[in-house]
Amino acid sequence: MEKEQEIEWIKAQNIGISVDLVAAAKHQLQFLAAVDRNRYLYEGPALERAIYRYNACWLPMLAKHSESQISEGPLVVPLDCEWIWHCHRLNPVQYKTDCEKLYGKILDNSNVLSSVQDSCKRQTEETWNSLYPEEPYDLDLRKVFSEDISERSARLEKSTKYDLVSAVKRQSPFFYQVSRPHMNHDLFIEGAVARYKGFLHLIKRNREKSVKRFCVPTYDVDLIWHTHQLHPVSYCKDLNELMGKVLEHDDMDSDRTKGKKLDVGFSGTTKQWEETFGIRYWKAGAMHRGSAPCPVTTTPYKSSMMSKDVAASIEYQKLIQLPEVKSVEVLLECVEVRNLPEGHKGSLFVAFSKTQNDYFFNVKRRLSILSESGEKQVACFQCEPTGELVFELISHSPSHLPMIRTYKTLGSTSLSLQDFLVPLSKLDAEKWLEVVPSSGTVNSKPIYLRVAVSFTIPALAQRTFNMVRSRPLSKSSCFLPLPGKVVDAKNLTHVIDETGTKLISLQMRHPEKAKARENTILGKEVIGITKSGKISALAKSVGTGWTLMDSHWSLHREKNSNGDGHLFVLHGEKMVKIFHGRKLDYEPKHCDKHKSEQDFMTLVEFSAENPYGKAVALLDLKSGCVQVKEEWILVLGITLAFILSDMLKKEGYDIFAVNAKVMGSVAEEINENHDSHEGVKTTNLTSSGVTEVEQNNDVAEGHAVMPKKRGDCGSGCGDVTRSEVSAGCGSGCGGGCGSMVKSGGCGSGCGGGCGSGCGGGCGSMLKSGGCGGCGGSGGCGSGCGSMLKSGGCGGCGGSGGCGGCGGGCGSLFKSSENTSVSTANKDWQYGNYTGSGSYHLNKTKGPNKIVVGGSEKWHFGFNYTDWALKNGPIYIKDTLVFKYEPPSDTIRPHSVYLFQDFRSFLNCDLSRARMVGNQTQGGGDGFEFVLQRWRPYYFACGEHDGLHCKDGLMRFPVFPMFRGWHQ
């Protein structure tokens, strides 16, 4: 902050508020959670009855109690009446007017306890029953649905004319926005109180200057604002002292469209806040989350379960030992830069990354600088609360070479997350960081970069696991291995964590071939084999269902789902229903919606705390991906995914194939390793001028909006691009699929032996006339057409397959010849590829660093596709190192691009690729790209409008495998 801005902030913090807002905010969150467990109060007959009870019973009782105490101790308001009272008070001017008109004064909440603080409930209930013998203290739902209350409401002598039904409708979505755990943390709420005072200070300044601005709060500020209003006497007193009037709370607007009242108001509030206080207005964990997901049921769950001994289940949880991993949400903005050398003004950006390995953030991303670009860009990402954020200041400028942009790293600086989060001390910072010059860079003055950052409270992170079926695989198999149909049903299924580490292996056993009735399964069991070799029985089939974890859990298909649509029920220590598709927190957003919901099942826990259900795990049965939110569901969720895949496979469902997330668009992965023009999830918060509104509408209950997560835009089912004959999902050719791009079709279908290219009987990958009856394995099954523009090949016998294509396959690019490519020995030493020697990667534990091209490095004219064929396999978490000299008058510029899909790779279509390594990053130790995921990567040099890619042979694909597949 500058001196004047610091003075303004101090003035704001001196605003007097006569309520303990931290404690009161925590009580409000507790109350809102209780209402959300009783959602019948949101609409319909129960809401109408609650409004009647509020007007006919609660307000008169409260008025009497305010005159003279009518009950021992404080009154405890019934839940339904408290909800209506809550919504009424959130229009403070209307509430004040109604109270003074009906009862001669403001009815306050002093000497009143919330329904969730019911220590004195008995005395209040006795008083209520004496005053209203025909109306029970607690809302009677039987009366609600058997009696029309509208006539009795119309006859009330004292009743507000305020539309409470609409007020409830407007306030009902609020809890979803403030329901995440960090909102209830003292440190977060204390910061929110300080920001609320700053918010009031802005409004006061506007009134003093006769500026008409529609001020829009973020959700942390709005939570505290609501809390203040729920104490009506204190709120009126405090606001009258501050600005001479009771501040309106306008919650009528909800349209967040760009250019509308809320959007313009937020832009103006942001601009005024940052100019007044010199700090950012946005805050991690306080921005709009989007609409609440659709509920899975409208009928609350009534628990009748007896508590069980959970010791045995805890023992099973110990089968998979995982380190505790926490994560934080981070918002980041690069605000300003000072002391720039001449010639760099307006041509800067910042590349930021973490200094140490991170489960969620292990890439380099780009962000503009507000003072240089004039555009407010805020990055939003998730990471572990450890290590440092590193910022590289990079300048770009036109080169004397045509169509070439050169990049220069001016220096770097860092910010330690642990200084704020370990131990937890502060959730935001805005500071000047000195940029340490890069080697060879000399500046007359030190460069400073101003960075603003905000965090949520560290919380346990959701974990993601992949289930991968083992299969016979030659050590000389192709560099694009993909799972296909399981040859041997007794093979193991390995469970792999985010790092590619194998945690446990599962197997379906048939001890006896029991004679089963129709639609029954007998004699099966699921066993788990840990890394230490310990074997445990995880589940056994019993009749048409299963028992799990030594009979402490049972799974059965639901015949009568009571209208909520669940398919299976899991009974045990908890009640878990299994729903088809992605539900609740896993509900798809935006472009992610195109994925087939048949691939997914959501595990939803029902309890007294969550009567409408809480999503605890998501099973993607197409890819074998399991996401779990809580530790207790980990082994259960993995076992369930394995069992359900077996059950559905017998019904003709294609299980554990490669789904759209793995084989589709690689845009997300590009964003995780790139240094290109777009950063992490970002938003452009543009400033705007003052919005003219009525003077009595000082403020709105609208909220800042961060962009919603883009989600995974995969390519969907079928082939990668426009297959005209596509009968299933998968990469390359799935069972009976067409070719990857505009193939005429497959001869005898693509089935067993479908690798990354073509399986037995598949057409070529691009514009092939198809091929008939090919057996196969490896990349192209024996007898497949080439990968590009081949006339195909007919009726080739079953060769074992090797490197790129099996025996008798067409070549990889632009050839109609049938060639056989074998995989050469790999030259690996000490985890790094050197270009010589015969040490095989399969003998290393990895991860490894692999220099692309070996001793040839990264240059024009070397065949990198051939290099990739001969130097696999490559594994997840391996690092590709691209080494190339920075451009000069005698050295051609090079770069590294990552294509979004196979077709753009084949055509060297740079419009569908992004730069991940610029022209200067290949010097020294080279540019490093970590292969984070199990999916294909398509690399190329992007210089001279694709000339290096097309004619310079500087392109290659790679599909990293899980380590251990070849063992």
N, C-alpha and C positions, 0 to 999 in steps of 0.2 A: 504494500500500500504506500502511496505517496502521503505526505504529511496531512494534507487536507482530507484525503479519503480516510485516513486513520481517525481523524477528529470526528468525521461523520459516523463512522462505525461506533466510536465510543459514545456519541450522543444517542445512537440507537439502543445500545446496551443499557443506557441509563433510564430507558422507558420503564415506568413503574407498573407492575402487574401484581394484583393482590391475590393471586392464586398460585399454589404450587403446581405448575403446569407439567412437570415431569411425572409426579405421582398420579396426577389426574389423567394424563395421557395414557398411562399404563392401565388405569382402571377403564378408560374408554375402550381400549383395544380388547380387554377382557370381556366387556359387555357386548361389543360388536360380534365377537366370536360366539357368544351365547345366543345372540339373535340369529346368527347364520346357522346354528344347529337347530333352529326352529323356523325354517323358511316359509312356513305357512303364514307367517306374519308379514311377508312381502306383498301379498296380493290376495284377492278373493274374500270369501265370507269371514275368515279369521281376522283379516285386516279390518273389515268393516266393524266386526264385534269389538276389536281392540280400540278403535276410534270411539265407539259408543261408550265403552267402559272408561276411557280416558276423560271424556267430557262429563259423563254422568256420575262417575265415582271418584276417580283419582284427583282431578283438580279441585272439586269441592272439599274432599278430605284434606288435601294439602293446604287449602285456604283456612280451614278450621285449625289445623295444626300450627299454622303460622300465627294465628291469633292467640291461641293458648294450647299448650301441649296436650294432646288427646290420647297419647300412648306413652307407656314407659319407654324411655330411650328414643332413638331416632326412628322415623318411619322407614320401612323397606318397601319400595315401589314394586308392584308385580311386573314381571318381564314384559308382557304385552303393552301395559300402560307406559312403562319406561321407554319402550321403543317409539311410541307415538310422541311422548314428551320430548324425547331426543330430537326427532325430526322437526317438531314445532319450534324448539329453542334454536335450531340452526337457521331460522329466519328471525334474528333478534329483534328487529324493529316490529315485525308483525306480532311476535310473542309478547313484547312489551305492551303494544297497543291492545291486544286481546285481554291480557291480564288486568290492565288498568280499567278497561271497559267493563269486564265481567266481575272483577273482585276488588277493584279499587287500588291495586298495587301489583308490583311484579312478584309473582310467586317464585321464590328462590329454591335452590336445592340444599340450602343449609339445613342441618339436622335431618337430612334424608340420606339413606343408604341405597346403593344400587341393588338390584335383584341378585347380582352375583356375589354380594357381600351380605349374606342372609343370617348373620349371627343373631339378629333381633327380629327375625321374621315372625315368630310365634305371636309376640305381642301385637304386631301390626295386623296380622291375620285376625286376631280376636277383635280388634277395633273395627276392622273392615266388616266382619260378619255381623257385628252389632249395628252398624250403619246401613249395610246393604244385605239383609238376610236372604234375598232372592238371587243375589249375584255372587257366586263363589269368588274367593280371593284369587285363586289360580284360574286361568282361562279354561273353561270346560269345552273341549272340542266337540263333545256330543251335542251340546246346545248350539254350537256354532253352525253345524250343518243341518240342524233340525228346526231352526227358528230364524225367521226373517227379521232382522233387527232394524231395518230402514224406517219402519213406521214409528218405533219407539224413539229412534234418533231424532226424527222430525218433531216430536213432541217435547224435546228437552227445552227447559227454560233458558239455561245457560249453555251455550255451545259456540265455539269459534266458527266463523264463516270461512276461515282459511282452508284451502283445499289440501287436507292432510293426506289423501290418497296419492295425489301427485307428488307431494313432498316426500313421501315414503318411496315412491318409484324412483325419484331422483337420487335419494340417499342410499338405496339398496346396493348399488354397485361399488360403493366406496370401500367397503371392507376388503374386497379382493385386492384393491390397490395398496392397502396398508397391512396386509395379512402376513407378509414374509417375516421370519424371525428377527431380522436385524432391526425392524421398526420398534421392537419392544425392548431394545437394549438401552441402558441408561446413557451411554456415551452418544449414541445416535440421537436420542430424544433431547439431550442437553444441547447438542448442536442445532437441532430443529427449533428449540426455544430461542436461541440466539438469532437464527435466521428469521423467525417470526417477528422479532423486534425490529430487525432490519426492514422487513416487509412493511410493517406499520410506519416506520420512519419515512419510507418512500412515499406512502400515501399522504402522510402529514406534509411532506415537502410539496407534493403536487397541489394540495389544498392551499398552502401558503402562497404558491405562485400562480394559483388559478389555472393549473394545468389539468385538463380533463383527460385522464388516462384510465383505461380499463386494465387494472392490475391483475395478473394471473399467478397464483401460487403454485409451487411444486408441491408434491404430496406430503413431504415432511412438514412444510410450513402449514399446509391445510389441516393436517392432523392437529397441530397445536392451536390453530385458529378455531377449529371445531371445539377443542377442549376448553378454550377460553369462553366461547359462547354458551357452553353447557352450564356455566355459572353466571346466570343472567344478571344478577344484581352487580356482581364484580365487573362483568364485561361492560355494562352500561356506565358504571362509575369510572373505570379505567379509560374507556374511549372518550367519554365526555371530558375528562381531565386532559387527555392527550390532544384531541382535535375538536372539541366543542360539540360533538354529536355522536350518536351511536352509529357505528359503521355498519353499512348494509353488507349482507352476505348473499350475493347473487349467484345462485346455482342453477339458473334457468338454461344456460347455454351448454351444449354438449357436442356441437359440431366442431371437429378438430381439422377440418379441411383447410388446406393452405389458402390464405387470404381471407378467411372468415374471422369472426370476432375473437375467438379464443386464440387463434394462431397469431393474429396481429397484436393482440394484447400481450401474449407471452413474449413476442419479439421486442415490444416496447419495454416491458418489465425487465427483460434481460439486459437491454441496452442501458436503461436507467440505473439498474443495480450495479453493473460493472463500471459505469462511469462514476457513480457516487462512492462506492466502497473499494473499487480496484480489485475485487475478487470475483470469481466465477459464480453465476447464479445456479447453473445446473449442479446436481449432486447425485452421486452413485446411490442407487436404491430408492430414489425419491421421484423418479420420472414415471410417466404413464406406462402401464404394462400392456395396454391393449384390453380388449373386452375379456370378461371372465369366460372360461371354457363352458361348454354346455354340460349340464349335470347328467349323470348316468341314471338317476332315479329322482322322482319327485316324492317318494315315500320314505321317510326317515327310518333307519334301521333301529329296531328295538332289541337290545341285547338280552338274550336269555341263556348265554353260555356260562358254564361253571368254570372257575379258574382251574388250571391244570398245572401239574408239575412240569416246569420248563427245563429242568436240568438236562434231560436227554437231548432236547432240541439244541441246547447250548453246546453240547458236545459235538453235534453234527456241524454247527457253525464253525467250530475250530478246525474242520477239515481243510478249509481255505483260510490261511493266515495272510491278511493284507495289512500293510501299514496304513495308519490313519492319514487321510489326505483331506486337507481343507482348501477352500477356494474363496476368493473374493471377486466381486464385480468391481471393475475399475473404469472410471471415466477419465479421459486424458485430453488436454488441449495444449498446443504449443502457441503461446500468446504473442511473444515478441522476441526480437533479436537485436542486440546492440553491438556497435563497433565493427560492423562488417567491412571487410576490405573493399576497395574500389572495384566496381565491375560486377558485383554479385547481387546488387539490389534487385529484388523482385524475382530472383531465379533460384530460390531456396526451398528445400523441404527437409523434413526430419525423418530418418529411418530409426525406429525404436524396436528393442528386443529385450530379452532377459539374459542375465549373465550365467544362469545355471539351468540345468534341465528342469522342465516344468511339465506336469501332466497335461496342462491345458493350453499353455502358451510357450511354444518353443520355436518361434519363427521371427522373422524380421518384417515389420510393416511400416507403411509410409503415412505421414501426416503433414498437411500444409501448416504454414505459420501465419497466424491471423494478421500480423502487422505487414507481412509481405504479400499475401494473396488477397487480403481484404475480405476473405470468406471464413466464417467461423466453422471450423470442422472439429468435431469432438469424437474421439475414438472410444468405443465401448467394448471391453473384452473381459474374459475371465482368466484368472491365473492363481497360482499358489501364493500365499502371503509371505514369501521368502525371497532372498536374493535382491538383485538390483535391476532397475530399468535403465538400459543404456540408450543414449540418444546420439545419433550421428548426424551432424549438420552437413548436408550435401548440396552442392551448387551444380546447376545444369545450364549449359549455354550452347548456342549453335556452333558447329565446327566449320572449318573451311572445306571439309569434305561434304559433298552434297547429301542431303537427307540424313545427316548424322547429328545426333545430339551427344555432346560429351558431358561426363559427370566428374565432379571432383569432391572428395570428402575433405571438408575444411577442418574437422576435428570432432571430438566426441566428449560427452559428459555423462554423468549417471546420477540416479536417485535411489537410495536404499529404501525398500519396502519395510524392512525389519525395523528401521528407526521409528516407524509409525505403528506397525502391527504386531511386533514381538518385543516387549509386551504391548498390548493394545493401549495406545495413548492418544492418537489423533487420527481422524478419518479424512482429512483433506489438507492440502498444502498448495501454496502458490509461491514460487521462489525463483530467484535468478541463479542459474548454474553456470559456472565458468567452463567454457569449452576448451579442452586440451587440444592444441593444434596437432594435426597429422604430421607424420615425418615429412620433412621437406617443405612444410608450410611455415612461413614467417609472417607474423602480424605485428604492426606497430603497437596496437593495443589489444588486450585480451578480449575475445568475443564472449558475450554472455547471452544465454538462452533462457527465456522466462517460460516456465512450465507450470501448468495447473493440473492437479491430480486429485481424485476423490475415490474413496474405497467404501465398500460395505463392511460389516462385521464379518470376520472369517467364520465360515460354517463348513460342516462336513459336506464333502462334494459327492455328487452322484457318480457312480462308477459304471463303466461300460466294458463288456466282455464279449468275445467272439467265440463261437463254437465251430471248430474246423474238423471235418472228418479226415482221418488219415486214409491214405490209399497207396497202393504200390506205385512207386515213382522212381524212375531211373535217375541216377546221379547225373546223367547226361541229357536230361530232358530239357525242353525248350525254356527260353527265358521269359515266357509268358504263361506260367502254369495256372490253371483255373480248376476248381473242383467240378466234377461232373457227377455222373451217376455212380453210386457206391458199388464197387465190384463185389466186395465181400461184406455182408451185413454184420459180421462179427468184428469188423474193424473198430478201432477206438475213435471216439470223438473228443478232441482236445479242447479245453477251455483256456483261452488266451486273454490276458489283460491288455490294457492300453499300450504297454511297452513291448508287447509281443512275447511276454513270459508265460510259459505254460504253467497253469495252476493245478489242474486236476484233469484226469481223463475219464470219460464215461463209456459204458458199454451196456448194450441190451443183451441179456442172456436168456436162453430158453432151456432151463434145466431138464424139462421133459416136454415132449410134444403131447400135451394133454388134449383129450377130446373135448372140445368146447361146443357149447350150444351156439346157435346163430347169434351173431353180434356180441359174443363174449370173448374175453381174452383171459386165458389161464396160463399159469406157469412162467410168466415173464418176470424178470427182475432187472433193476438198474443198479449197476455197481459203479463205485467211484474209486479210482486209483490215484493216490496222491503222488507227489514228486518223490517222496521217500519210499514209495512202493506199498504203502498201506492200502488194503482193500476193504471197502465198507459197502454194505448193502444200503442203498439210498431209498429204494422203492420196490414194492412187489405188487403185481396185479392180483386183484381179488374180484372175481366176478366180472362186472363191467367197469369196475373202478380200480383205484390204486390206494395202497397205504404207503405212507412216506415217513422217513425218519423213525424207524422202529415203531410204527403204528401210532405215532403221536399226531400225525396228520392224515387226512384222507381226501382223495380227489374223486369226484364223480361228475358225469355229464348231467346238466340240469335239464329236466323235462318240462318243468313249469317254472319259468323265470319271473313270474309275477309282473310281467309287462316291462321289466327293465332291460331285457334282451341279453342277459349274461348267458354264457355257454356252459361254464363249468363252475363248480363250487369247491373251495378248498377249506376244510374244517380242521381246526386244531386249537392251538392257543389263541388264535385270532380267527375272525371270519373274513375270508378273502373270496371275492367273486372275480371270475375271469371273463372279460368282455372282448368281443370281436372289434378290431380296429384300435385306433389311438384315441384315448379318452383323457379327460380332465387335463392335468398338466402336460400330457403328451399330445394333446390335440394339435393337428398340423396347422402351420401358419403359412400363408402366402403361397409361394410357388411349391412349397413342400406338399401342398394339398393334392398334387397330381398323382402322388404315389398310391398304389392300390392298397386300400384298407384291409383287403383279405390277407395281406402278409403279416399283419400285426395282431397281437393280443395284449390287453392291458390288465394287470393285476391290481384290483382295487380293494383296499382294506376297509371294512365297516366296523365301527365301534361307537361307544357312547360319545367319545370325543369327536368322531367323524361319522355322524349318522347318515350323511349323504355320500360318503365314500371319499377315500384319499388314495390317489394313484401311488403305488409303491414300486412297481416294476413294469417294464415294457419288453415284450418278446417280439422280435422280428424273425418270424419263422422262415422267411425267405433266405435271409443271409446268415441266420444263426447268431444274431446280435442280441445281447441281453443287457438292458439298462436297469440298474437297481438304485433306489434312493436310500435304503436302510440296510444295515448289516444283517438283521434277522432273516431277510428275504433272499439273501445271496445264494446259499446252497439250494434252498427251496426253488427259487426262480430258475436256476440253471437246470435243476432236475426236471421241473415242470416243462421247460422248453424242450428238453430231450424227449420226455414222454409224449407231449402233444404233437411233436413232429412225427413220432412213430405212429400215433393214432391217425393223424391226418394224411400221412403218406399212404396208408392203406385205402384211403378214400380218394386217391388219385391226385393229391396235392403235391406239388413239386417243392420239396423241403431242402433247405440249406443250399440253394442255388445262389448265384451271385445276383444281388439285387441292384436296384437303380442307384443306391447310395454308393456302392462299390464301383459299378461300371459306368455310371452316368457322367454328368458334367464334373469337371475337376475344378470348378471355380472356387470352391471352398478351400481346397488344398493349395491352389495358387495363392489365395489370400494369406495362407499360413506360412508361405516361404518366400513371398515376393517382396520386391522393393519398387513396385510399379506405381501407377498413378492413383490407385485407390487403396485406402487403408482398411483397417478392420472395420467392422460395423461402425459407420460414422454417420453423423448428421450435420447438415449445414444449417446453423442457426443464424439466419440473416436478421440484421437489425432493421427496424422500421421506425417511422415517425410516430408522433402522438396520435392516438385515435380519439376523435371527438365523440363523447358520450354525454348523457345527462349527468348533471352534477351529483345527483343522489345515487348514481351507480358508480361508486368509486372503485369497486373491486368485484371480481368474479370468482366463483368457485370453478375455475377451469384449471387445467394442469399442464405442465410442460410435457411434451411428448418426445421420447427418444424413439428412433426408428426401431421397428420390430425386427426381430431376428429373421434374416432372409431364409434360414432353413437350408436344407440340402436340395438343390435343384438337380436331380439326377436325370438320366435320359429316359427313365421309365422302362416298361417292359418291352420285350421284343428286341429287335436289333438296335444297334447304336443310332443309325440314321436312316429313316424312311425305308425300311424293308417292306417289300410288297408281299412277302410270304412269311409271316411271323406268327408262329403258333405258341410261343412261350417266352418266358423271360430268361435272360442270360446274356453273357458277353460272347461275342463271336456267334456261334450257332448253338442254340439250346435244342432241346428235343424237338425235332421237326421244324426248326426255324429256317428262315431265309438267311441270306448272307447279310453282312453288316451294312452294306449300302447298295440298294437297287439290284439285288441279285435276282436272277430268274427263278431261283428256288433250289431245293435240294433234291437229289435223286431219291435215295432211300431213307432220307431223314438224318438229322444230326443227333446222334444219341450217345451211347457209351463211347468214350474216347474223344469227346469234345474238349479240346484244349482251348487255348486262347484264340487260335485261328479257326480252323475247321475241324469238326469231328468226323467220324465215319459217315461218308455220304453227303457232306455239306458242300455247298457252293463256295466259291471264293469269297474273300472278304470285301471285294469291291468290283462290281460290274463283271462278274463272271457268268458264263452261261450255265454254270452248275456242273456238278459231276455226279456220276451215278454209282451207287453201291460201294462206297469206299469203307473199308474197315479202318481202324486207326487208333492212334494214341498220340501223345506228345502235342506239339503245336498244331500242325495240320495233320489230320489223320491220314493214313496211307492212301494215296490216290486222290487227294484233294487238289483243287485248283490253286493257282498261286494267290497271293494276298492282294495283288493289284493287276487288273487288266490281263488276266490270263484267259486263254480259251477254255480252260478247265482240262480235266483229264478223266478218262472214263475207265471204270471197272478195274481199279487197281487192287491187288491183293493186300492182305493185312501185314504190313511191315511194322516192326516194333516201334518205329518212330525214333527220332533223335532230335538234336538241336532245334533248328527253326522249324523244319518240316520233316515228317516221317519219310521213309523211303518211297520214292515215286511221287512226291509232292511237287507242285510248282514252286518256283523260286519266290522270294519275298517281294521284290519290286520289279515291275515292268519286264517280265520275262514270261515266255510261254514254254520254256524248257523245264524238264523234270530234273531237279537236282537233289542231292542228298547232302545235308550239311551236318557234320558231326561237331560235337562240343569239344573244344580243345581243353587241355589242362590249363588251370588258372594259375596266374603268377601272383601269389599273395604271400607277403612276408610281414610279420609283426602287425597284422591288421591293416596294412596298406598295400595297395596294388603298385608294383614297381615296374612292371613290363618285362620282367625276366624271372627265371626260376620255375619251380614246379610244385610249390606248396599249395595244396588245395584248400579252398575256402571252407569246405565241409569239415575240415579238421580244426577250424578256429572257433572260438566261442563268440567272438564279435561283441558289439557291433564293429564293423570295419569302415575304414575310409578308403575309397576307391577313386583313383585318379582317372578321370574319363579320358580314354585314348592311351592310357599308360604313358610311356615315354614320348608318345606323339603329342600329348596334351590336346588342346582344343584349337584346331586351325583348319583353314580352308583346304579341301581336297582329300582329306582322310575319310575312309568309309567307317563311320561310327556305328552304323547298323550292323555291319559285319563284326565290329569289335564287340558289340553287345551280345551277339549270338555266341561268340567264342569265349566270352568271359563271364558267363553266369555260373551258377545262380547267384542272385543278389537277394539280400534279406531285408525285412522291415527293420528300421532303425540304422541301417547302413547309410553312410554319407557319400554322396557323389561329389568329387572335387573337380571343378572346372578350372584349368590353369591356362591363362592367356595373357599376353602383355598388353598394357594400356596402349591406345592408339597414338601414333606419332606420324611424322611425314613419311616414314619408311615402313610402318607397321599398320596393317589393316585393323580396323576396329572389329571386335567380336563381342558377343553378348550371349545370354542364355534366356530362352523363352520356353514357357510351358504351355502346351496346347490344351484346349478344353476337351477335345474329343479326337477320335481316331481319324475321322474324315478331314478335319482341318489340318491334322498332322500330315496326312498323305498329300494334301494339296499345298502344304506350306502356307496356309491361310492365316496370316498374322493378325487379322482382325478378330480371330477367335483364340488368340494367345496373349499372354501377358509376360512382360519382362520380369524375371526373377533374379537375374544377375546383370548389372549394367556393364558398360565398357571398361570401367576401371577396377572392378571388383576381382578380376581374374589374376591380378598381379600378386607377387609375394607367395603366400601360402595358398592362394586361389580362392574362388568362390565356392562355398559349401552348401549343398542342398541335402537335407535329411529326408529320407524316404519314410515318412511317418506312418503310412497306412497301407493296407492290403488292397491295392487297386493299380491300374495301369498308369504310367507316367509317359508323356510324349515330349521329348526335349528337342530343341533345335537352336541354331544361331539365327537371330532375327535381323541381321544387318543387310543393307542394300535391298530393302523391300523383299526379302525372302530369297535373294539370289544365293546366299551362302547355304540356305536350307535346300534349295532345289538342285543347284548345280555343284555346290561345294561339298555335298554329302554330309553336311554338318547337322545330322538329325538321327535320333535313335529312340526306340521305345524300351521300357523296362517294366516288369511287373514283379515287385519284391515279394518274397515268400516268407511265411512264418519259419523262423529258425527251428530246425528239428524235423521238417518235412522229409528230408532226405535220409534221416537217420533211422 
